[in-house]
């Protein structure tokens, strides 16, 4: 997540999120604690529900204006002016505390919530503008985590101030407010800092400019025309609509939990201290933070929807446990679990909504999301107040919301079974592979997408689906599709079978799917690669795209699966240990592009993919230690002289040689080498690299003049050589006398004589016992991969 803070404006944005959450919550906490102290029983439940309802109502009534403002004006400016308004509102809140105006404080709760309602679509819509699609889930996880952390901090801080300032005040609400009035200065201070950060955000990040074409008609707002059209926008995209419904039900259930948990503690455990009550609720927030962090990690660079069913199951089970628990610690675990699984549920759904929304209507969609969630929360609070009025116990209410959560869980499992299965497959595959996804920003959510790319492993389909945020319909060779043990599974995932004899019906299905806005993937090579390279792209997909209109082709490239057990690579090339793989998406191209154009795009993408991978690799001197450690006691190197060396012994000899070379080459950077192609020659090269030196292997066959020229332009004053090799060259007519004059010559034979057997055994023991990273830390000089490792002179 550190990479997020490199994005322009993201740091002040996060601090704005923190302060905004604490300010909004601070006033609510003060009122809730006042009610908690002054009332009990059904009256406590009803008044708590009313406070929460006052916060929700503006989000319902201001749904259309908030979406309009966020889409028309730069989101950074909306944040700036909204945070300025918060300073005035918190000043009035301080006045209401000082004067003991309890019901005025209630009204100001509504006004502060109205400010938040206008603020919210711009605040969350800015995430996509700043991060794009690739970091969307990760950024949402970060925002979710810091928001909940701020709520936790606010709940604890304001409750501590509340209890300490209250002392022995009476239970009259007006007197309680008078005692805790100094807390109002905290609200004003936080609002002021938030405004200053908002001004900094405007300077740091250039948001989308004003859309002059957008207008707002008050009449259409009052007669609900805007509301109807905005709801229609949400319903146009089934993915967005179902995600909003899921979030709305969860937040509705959460509101009931917040409203009744205080009374539940009071009636079942006799707890009256507000710090204890808020701390218990804070555990739900801690759980949400942990859930959001986990969701962010499993969704790095892509959106993992498989954790949504898992989250819904956890929420239902946690709520069902709460009424049957009668100790503080067990209730704490249950409420923590509720928060954790809620975090798993919320993060991917928010990311899906943002991902699936075109930029032009993103503010309207997010405002609609707020509207639906707040309508749901308001509805649940009305039910809570109604049940409280009829003397319904908190235990009964917990069983009701757990039943609702259970129904929601069943619905989620029905709607997202593929996502859950995919996530379970991902967990299994994740034991061996580390997946990186690049280019997700090129995916357009509002169009049909045809994914075309290379095919190197039988796992390609699983890896591609893991990286892609929506369901993919794969086109598969009918010979595999017709196998009885695969067919039910493939039908479940909507696979389209195709064969060379009868491809017409399959191509028609591809066309229909793309026109419906679905994502279809096929491998245009038509078969698994036999050599790991791109083969000829067949033209069959061109027939399927002839009648397609609102769709695009997104080329992809899978890197790292060729050496897998599920490819046609030779046994010697296959790796058993875990490895890094990547899925790379290129910029979209026209849906009517031909096979040659698509292959060129995939080829260009493969070059960039391997280039990015090369840049992520460690320096040569660290890579060889890791590679040799992997070999261990097995044969690592053999030469024509009959020398055979294991991986551990190769590292040992090289490190010992490096320790003897170190004082001799201290003053030189570029070191010449005249060594045979042997195990000893390889050790000499690696020893110098481990010292951070640039190696220059001199080509003796190029002639004396060329060698002297190489020494001059490479600035070589030290040469590492072999006496025996120099003698053999002399016998063959290659005289090195003049080449070695004027430079310091270090002979490996002389170094070998100085090697101690005791030190050798000690070094070998270290090599066998210590991990590769620690050996590198102890014996290898750290170098940047951009530094020159070797200079080559061609003959």
DADA-V513063 format. One record per helix or strand of 2 or more residues. SS is the DSSP state (hx for helix, st for strand). FROM is the first residue (numbers start at 1). LEN is the number of residues. Records with the same first field share a line. If there is no record, write none. Layout:
SS: FROM-LEN  FROM-LEN
//
This chain:
hx: 2-5  10-29  42-20  63-10  75-25  102-30  136-31  173-7  183-22  218-5  225-12  238-32  274-25  307-16  328-29  359-31  394-22  417-14  440-3  460-8  478-4  484-9  504-12  540-6  595-22  620-12  647-16  679-12  700-3  704-10  723-9  737-4  748-7  757-13  772-8
st: 433-6  448-6  472-6  496-3  519-4  551-9  579-7  589-2  635-4  644-3  670-5  694-4  718-4  744-4
//
